[in-house]
């Protein structure tokens, strides 16, 4: 879940619906659209006004990379 302007990404593990595990990951402000890579391991999301792309490793529950890109990825 992108928490948009805060620059935080929440990973939610739904394995046990009575005890959800939520992991908060700091990324970059102004998070926008994103999606999964073909392996379903990495979630990639654009941070439009920050000119960055955040890559989250869902297996390790951490930020894998914060990539500087050109204007408005």
Buried (B, 14 or more C-beta within 10 A) or exposed (E): EBEEEBBBBEBEEEEEEEEEEEEEBEBBBBBBEBEEEEEEEBBBBBBBBBBBBBBBBBEEEEBBEBBEEEEEB
